[in-house]
Amino acid sequence: MSYGGEQRASVAGVHAPSGPVWKSVRVQREISSSIILNHRDGERTNFAFLVAGAAGQTYVRENLRLTIDGLEVQPLVWEQPDGTRCHRVESSGSRLELEYSATIDGFAAPVEVTETDRLVYSRPSRYAESDLLGPSTRALFKGLRNWDLVDAVVDWTHTHLAYIPGSSGFTDGARDTYLGRTGVCRDYAHLVIAFLRAMDMPARLVSVYAPGLRPMDFHAVVEVLVDDAWYVVDATHLAPRERMVRIATGRDAADTAFLTNTLAGVRLWSLQVQATTDTPVDPIDHTARVQLQ
């Protein structure tokens, strides 16, 4: 299955009220992922994949191929208003393989802000329990607003958490991360989101391809609403935000997981992710005001 088409690209700089401002340049990015699943019991189940770059990019080339026991199948494609593209398939086979790749030219225009966004991304959610963390958040960041608050939240999370693969479980939320002080990108993002929402700043999770990330994998970052625009922040400091490619946008990992299946009996056999760019970001400025494009 392939995609193509002409979409609008933006090479203009972005504006922020304070801090260094990132100026975009014309670049080309290559992204790809490969997933192999073993379905141990052969029971019929539904799979949903969020691996394709979001709509709105200028795709020079894009291909998605999905096979079940060696036979190619055509998944159903569901595109959400924010550009997230979900590929769904029902399978009772024993082996499912998905291969995705794309070449993206330039940058898409920054996503628009809606009134629904302001409401949905201000509420507590499954993995970002801003209500439970409210008292602690207000004690930590009392009196801070706008970029002062965002910078303080990102700095606190980066400083007080240890990035340790395997240290958290898939049901852990922001409160677990706050208490345990360890996690991976998903956990860092959930805690930043919960802190910001507890201080009445809309924030959401975005899954991305991240050129420059080591080790390479799908990555989770945060978009926060400041002065009527979405800006991307990343408390892990593991990759330059300026080259990231949006995959899925949502309240938390429940909305943005790269794989969802409805029944048990599935084992992830292999996962490979690649993301490169023809113009690396050097040096990386983790304080720059960046919009995810």
Buried (B, 14 or more C-beta within 10 A) or exposed (E): BEBEEEBEBBEEEBEBEEBEBBEBEEBBBBBBBBBBBBBEEEEEBEBBBBBBBBBBBBBBEBBBBBBBEEEEBEBEEEEBEBBBBBBEBEBEBEBBBBBBBBBBBBBBEBBEBEEEBEEBBBEBBEBBBBBBBBEBBEEBBEEBEEBEBBBBBBEBBBEEBEBEEEBBEEEBBBBBBBEBBBBBBBBBBBBBBBBBBBBEBBBBBBBBBBBBBEEBBBBBBBBBBBEEBBBBBBBBEBBBBBBBBBBBBBBBBEBBBBBBBEEEEBEEEEBEBBBBBEEEBEEBBBEBBBBBB
